[in-house]
């Protein structure tokens, strides 16, 4: 049998397949890329064993666990683990701490004729490794931030660079009050793990300078890891500029045309449009207090009229009204203040081609 694993770096660098023996509720809360949930116990079974452990001690809890997972139930689970092991002979199994649960599964697989290694330290040790990996990257690497007014195309600039980390992509959210997508966001732990693995792989390829989009602490429901959020308050910036007209067109495409299409793909033609319309209106409602009563009512009415026309004819031109209103009256004053407060950190400003050329030259120099 291959040795049990202790080199977490190699596991993540090589996208090694792993089966997770933790209960479903543990897996849902946080897991790793390239893993599959094949629990030893269901959530209810785990709860019963936990209660038994508190009331009667470890031995009684182990005996109850063996009773709950026996006979046909045990045979079905061993068959699922064996199928994973045969499909991924290079893989590993793990539980929370690399202890009893993974040892039991390892033993039952051995009795079925399969020697399959486990990860020493389990989920907890791998999670700790990724947290330390992310914090080390923030402390040791060179980061530069792309800032700019809403709609200038910061995401597109970041995506065009080979040394960028796509925080919004990892969060599956566009980052603004209107940035929620048709599909859901990862859990907080999954979000952090994705960033850490991305940084780990890039540093392994020799990258030591990274470009990030300027973000607030929250990207939708996902919170930036503390060290990275603190870094964004001190890293140097480049400031992306574009005309008001260009920004309106970009927002129209991203938050109306493309988002409506995304909802239709996910939920079907008719229901997809209705869910899209609800999402857009809800996004406006979410900033009602910050807009103030009169401005909120006025811009929401323009949005509702635009949605009615889009539903009726497919035309999206009326959406430019609320987009321009939000930019002029809400987002631009806020970003103008931010630009002033961050002015000392801005080392270059320009349009997208100029920013890209500057960042590529900056990378080549370091």
Buried (B, 14 or more C-beta within 10 A) or exposed (E): EEEBBEBBEEBBBEEBBBBBBBBBEBBBEBBBEBBBBBBBBBEEBBEBBBEBBEEEEEEEBBEBBEEBBEEEEBEEBBEBBBEBBEEBEEBBBBBBBBBBBBBBBBEBBEEBEBEBBBBBBBBBBBBEBBBEBBBBBBEEBBBBBBBBBBBBBBBBBBEBBEBBBBBBBBBBBBBBBBBBBBEEBBBBBBBBBBBBBBBBBBBEEEBEBBBBBBBEEEBBBBBBBEBBBEBBEEBBBBBBBBEEEBBBBBBBEBBBEEBBBBBBEBBEEEEBBBBBBEBBBEBBEEBBEEBEEEBBEBBBEBBBBBBEBBBEEEEBEBBBBBBBBBBEBBBBEEBEEBBEEBEEBBEBBBBBEBBBEBBBEBBEEE
